[in-house]
Amino acid sequence: MNRSFPDCMVLGGKWGDCVQMIGAFREIHRITGQKPNVITSSEFCGIYDGCSFVNAVSVPVRWDTGLTQMKQVAETMFGGGQVLQFWQDLTSPEFKNTLGGIRLEIHGIKFSVNLAQDPHYSASMMRRAGFSWDEALQLRPVFDLRNPEREAELLDQCWPKTKRGKPMLLVAFDGQSSPWGYLPELYPVLYPFYRQFHVVDIGKLKTVRVFDLLILMENAVGLITVDSLCLHLVSATELSYIAFTQNRWLGSVPKGNCVLNIPYADTLRSLPEVRDVLNQWLSERATTAPVLVSKSG
């Protein structure tokens, strides 16, 4: 069956939205043999340096205020482009939708979202790229242009050889787009495990490219992350992780090896389950050896 996809897509940022669409871009390339054209803000274009299958066009504008300019570049270069984040585009038909569905307010404008068509924001982006959500669930990000030298340096920096007697646990509690705010309540659960894990807060790391973090994920025993870049990036690996996700339509849907998905509103009642998973990771690592190499192929 012949399928059609947008000749050009506009996706300014941020990191999490870009990462979760990479699997779709790779599938378009696989099906069509052509690199999808993606217009992006220069703030976030670096994510595509790790992908041989995307033709990324960088526009020197802010991702959240430069949509008009990005659409103009799409028009000039490719005759137009499909905006994947409709909530950034006030000309989108969604803002004229007055039918039933969940009510949202963006840019001061109230409108309804058809949940049968777009059950959450990720599904809405995937649909605009040409995929149903059932298809999208199988599309995980792939980075085939990784830098082994940078990764080795990062691994040694974050998990020195003198610290490798303890399994590495990754945490990421900083979510700018979807702030979490329950660290004081989680800390009493997490703190006792600092004696048994080497804990690395990857949400605060500054790397040359964000996908350099994959080497840490490939060598860790687990990850605890809020609804942020790391939640989407980890699905490029097989690492087990706990996800705290934003509520309702704005929440992300974890992919990959998510062993516990906790909506923000359920954080407090789910803390015993977090403790159980941490104990399980300790038990599992006691019978396995660390990888200490990249699995990128």
C-alpha positions as CSV (number, residue, x, y, z in Angstrom):
1,M,0.0,0.0,0.0
2,N,1.3,3.4,-1.0
3,R,1.5,5.9,1.8
4,S,2.1,9.7,1.7
5,F,3.9,11.8,4.2
6,P,4.5,15.5,4.4
7,D,7.3,16.7,2.2
8,C,8.3,19.0,5.0
9,M,7.6,19.2,8.7
10,V,8.1,22.1,11.1
11,L,9.2,21.2,14.6
12,G,11.0,24.0,16.4
13,G,11.7,22.3,19.8
14,K,12.0,21.5,22.6
15,W,14.3,18.5,23.1
16,G,11.6,16.0,24.2
17,D,9.3,16.7,21.3
18,C,12.2,16.4,18.8
19,V,13.4,13.2,20.3
20,Q,10.0,11.5,20.3
21,M,9.5,12.3,16.6
22,I,12.9,10.8,15.5
23,G,11.4,7.3,15.3
24,A,8.8,8.6,12.9
25,F,11.4,10.4,10.8
26,R,13.4,7.2,10.6
27,E,10.3,5.2,9.5
28,I,9.5,7.8,6.8
29,H,13.1,7.3,5.5
30,R,12.7,3.5,5.6
31,I,9.4,3.6,3.7
32,T,10.2,6.2,1.1
33,G,13.9,6.1,0.8
34,Q,14.0,9.8,1.2
35,K,15.2,11.9,4.2
36,P,12.3,13.8,5.7
37,N,12.8,17.6,5.6
38,V,12.5,19.0,9.1
39,I,12.5,22.8,9.7
40,T,13.8,23.4,13.2
41,S,15.0,26.2,15.5
42,S,18.8,26.5,15.8
43,E,18.3,26.1,19.6
44,F,17.5,22.4,19.1
45,C,18.8,21.5,15.6
46,G,21.8,19.7,17.2
47,I,19.7,16.7,18.1
48,Y,19.7,15.7,14.4
49,D,23.5,15.6,14.3
50,G,23.0,12.0,15.6
51,C,20.6,11.0,12.8
52,S,21.8,10.2,9.2
53,F,18.2,9.9,8.0
54,V,16.9,13.4,8.6
55,N,17.5,16.5,6.5
56,A,17.3,19.2,9.2
57,V,17.1,22.8,8.2
58,S,18.2,25.1,11.0
59,V,16.5,28.5,11.4
60,P,18.2,31.1,13.7
61,V,15.1,31.8,15.8
62,R,13.7,30.9,19.2
63,W,11.6,27.7,19.1
64,D,8.6,29.3,20.8
65,T,8.4,32.6,19.0
66,G,9.9,31.9,15.6
67,L,7.2,29.8,14.0
68,T,6.3,32.4,11.4
69,Q,9.9,32.5,10.2
70,M,10.2,28.7,10.2
71,K,7.0,28.4,8.2
72,Q,8.4,31.0,5.7
73,V,11.6,28.9,5.3
74,A,9.5,25.8,4.7
75,E,7.4,27.7,2.1
76,T,10.5,29.0,0.3
77,M,12.5,25.7,0.3
78,F,9.8,23.1,0.0
79,G,6.5,24.8,-0.9
80,G,5.2,24.7,2.7
81,G,5.5,22.5,5.7
82,Q,3.3,20.6,8.2
83,V,3.5,22.2,11.6
84,L,3.6,19.3,14.1
85,Q,3.0,21.3,17.2
86,F,-0.4,22.8,16.4
87,W,-0.5,24.7,19.7
88,Q,2.3,26.9,18.5
89,D,0.3,27.8,15.3
90,L,-2.7,30.1,15.9
91,T,-3.7,29.5,12.2
92,S,-4.2,25.8,13.0
93,P,-7.8,24.4,12.5
94,E,-7.7,23.1,16.1
95,F,-8.2,26.6,17.4
96,K,-11.5,26.7,15.5
97,N,-12.8,23.4,17.0
98,T,-15.8,24.0,19.1
99,L,-17.1,20.4,19.2
100,G,-16.9,18.1,22.2
101,G,-13.7,16.8,23.7
102,I,-11.2,18.0,26.4
103,R,-11.1,21.7,26.8
104,L,-7.7,23.4,26.6
105,E,-6.4,27.0,26.7
106,I,-3.3,28.0,24.9
107,H,-2.2,31.5,24.0
108,G,-5.2,32.7,25.8
109,I,-7.5,30.9,23.4
110,K,-9.9,28.2,24.6
111,F,-10.7,25.3,22.3
112,S,-11.5,21.5,22.3
113,V,-9.4,18.6,21.3
114,N,-11.0,15.5,19.8
115,L,-9.7,12.7,22.1
116,A,-10.8,10.0,19.7
117,Q,-8.4,11.5,17.1
118,D,-5.7,12.9,19.4
119,P,-5.8,11.3,22.8
120,H,-2.7,13.3,23.9
121,Y,-0.2,15.8,22.4
122,S,2.2,13.1,21.2
123,A,-0.6,11.4,19.1
124,S,-1.4,14.8,17.6
125,M,2.2,15.3,16.4
126,M,2.4,11.7,15.1
127,R,-0.8,12.0,13.2
128,R,0.5,15.1,11.4
129,A,3.6,13.2,10.5
130,G,1.5,10.5,8.9
131,F,1.2,7.8,11.7
132,S,-1.6,6.4,13.8
133,W,-0.9,6.1,17.5
134,D,-0.8,2.3,17.3
135,E,2.0,2.7,14.7
136,A,3.7,5.4,16.8
137,L,4.0,3.1,19.8
138,Q,6.4,1.0,17.9
139,L,8.6,3.9,16.7
140,R,11.5,4.5,19.1
141,P,14.3,7.0,18.5
142,V,17.5,5.9,16.9
143,F,20.8,7.7,16.8
144,D,23.2,6.2,14.3
145,L,25.8,8.9,14.3
146,R,27.1,8.8,17.9
147,N,30.5,9.9,19.0
148,P,32.3,7.1,20.9
149,E,35.1,9.4,22.1
150,R,32.7,11.9,23.7
151,E,30.7,9.1,25.2
152,A,33.8,7.4,26.8
153,E,34.8,10.7,28.3
154,L,31.4,11.4,29.7
155,L,31.2,7.8,31.1
156,D,34.5,8.3,32.9
157,Q,33.5,11.7,34.2
158,C,30.1,10.5,35.6
159,W,31.0,7.0,36.7
160,P,34.8,6.9,37.4
161,K,36.4,3.5,37.6
162,T,37.0,4.0,41.3
163,K,33.2,4.3,41.7
164,R,32.2,1.2,39.7
165,G,31.8,-1.0,42.7
166,K,28.3,0.4,43.0
167,P,25.7,0.2,40.2
168,M,24.9,3.5,38.6
169,L,21.5,4.9,39.1
170,L,20.4,7.8,36.9
171,V,17.9,10.5,38.0
172,A,16.4,13.5,36.2
173,F,14.0,15.7,38.2
174,D,14.3,18.9,36.2
175,G,11.4,19.4,33.8
176,Q,11.1,23.0,32.5
177,S,8.0,22.4,30.3
178,S,6.4,20.0,32.8
179,P,7.7,20.9,36.3
180,W,7.2,18.2,38.9
181,G,7.8,19.5,42.4
182,Y,7.7,16.4,44.6
183,L,11.5,15.9,45.2
184,P,11.1,16.8,49.0
185,E,8.7,13.9,49.3
186,L,10.7,11.5,47.2
187,Y,14.0,12.2,48.9
188,P,13.4,10.2,52.1
189,V,12.6,7.2,49.8
190,L,15.7,7.7,47.6
191,Y,18.3,8.8,50.1
192,P,18.9,5.4,51.8
193,F,19.8,4.0,48.4
194,Y,22.7,6.4,47.9
195,R,24.8,4.0,50.0
196,Q,24.2,1.2,47.4
197,F,24.0,3.1,44.1
198,H,26.3,5.6,42.5
199,V,23.6,8.2,41.7
200,V,24.1,10.6,38.7
201,D,21.7,13.5,38.1
202,I,21.7,13.6,34.3
203,G,19.0,16.3,34.3
204,K,21.8,18.8,35.3
205,L,24.5,17.6,32.9
206,K,25.7,19.7,30.1
207,T,26.8,17.6,27.1
208,V,28.0,18.5,23.6
209,R,25.0,16.7,22.2
210,V,22.1,15.5,24.4
211,F,22.2,12.1,22.8
212,D,25.6,11.6,24.4
213,L,23.6,10.7,27.5
214,L,22.8,7.4,25.9
215,I,26.2,5.9,27.0
216,L,25.1,6.5,30.6
217,M,21.7,5.0,30.1
218,E,23.3,1.9,28.5
219,N,25.5,1.4,31.6
220,A,23.1,2.2,34.3
221,V,20.9,-0.1,36.4
222,G,17.9,2.2,36.1
223,L,16.5,5.7,35.7
224,I,14.0,7.8,37.5
225,T,12.8,10.7,35.4
226,V,10.1,13.3,35.3
227,D,8.3,14.3,32.1
228,S,11.3,15.7,30.2
229,L,13.9,15.0,27.6
230,C,15.3,12.0,29.5
231,L,11.9,10.2,29.4
232,H,11.9,10.3,25.6
233,L,15.6,9.7,25.2
234,V,15.7,6.5,27.3
235,S,13.4,4.8,24.9
236,A,16.3,4.6,22.5
237,T,17.8,2.1,25.0
238,E,16.6,-1.0,26.9
239,L,17.2,0.6,30.3
240,S,14.5,0.0,32.9
241,Y,13.0,3.3,34.2
242,I,10.4,4.9,36.4
243,A,8.5,7.8,34.7
244,F,6.6,10.6,36.4
245,T,4.4,12.0,33.7
246,Q,2.3,15.1,33.4
247,N,-1.4,14.6,33.8
248,R,-4.1,14.3,31.1
249,W,-3.6,15.5,27.5
250,L,-0.3,17.2,28.1
251,G,1.3,14.1,29.6
252,S,3.9,12.0,27.7
253,V,3.4,8.3,27.0
254,P,6.5,6.3,28.0
255,K,7.9,3.9,25.5
256,G,10.6,1.3,25.9
257,N,11.2,-0.5,29.2
258,C,9.1,1.7,31.5
259,V,8.5,-0.4,34.6
260,L,6.5,2.2,36.5
261,N,4.5,5.1,35.0
262,I,3.2,7.5,37.7
263,P,1.1,10.5,36.8
264,Y,2.2,13.6,38.7
265,A,-1.0,13.7,40.7
266,D,-0.3,10.1,42.0
267,T,3.2,10.7,43.1
268,L,2.7,10.6,46.9
269,R,0.6,7.4,46.9
270,S,3.1,5.7,44.6
271,L,6.3,6.2,46.6
272,P,6.2,2.7,48.1
273,E,6.2,1.3,44.6
274,V,9.2,3.4,43.7
275,R,11.0,1.8,46.7
276,D,10.1,-1.6,45.5
277,V,11.5,-1.0,42.1
278,L,14.8,0.3,43.5
279,N,15.2,-2.8,45.6
280,Q,14.5,-4.9,42.5
281,W,17.2,-3.1,40.5
282,L,19.7,-3.8,43.3
283,S,18.8,-7.4,43.3
284,E,19.1,-7.7,39.5
285,R,22.4,-5.9,39.3
286,A,23.9,-8.3,41.9
287,T,23.7,-11.1,39.3
288,T,24.8,-9.1,36.2
289,A,27.9,-7.3,35.2
290,P,28.0,-3.7,33.9
291,V,28.2,-3.2,30.2
292,L,30.8,-0.4,30.1
293,V,30.6,-0.1,26.3
294,S,28.1,1.5,23.9
295,K,25.4,-0.6,22.4
296,S,25.0,1.7,19.4
297,G,26.4,-1.0,17.1
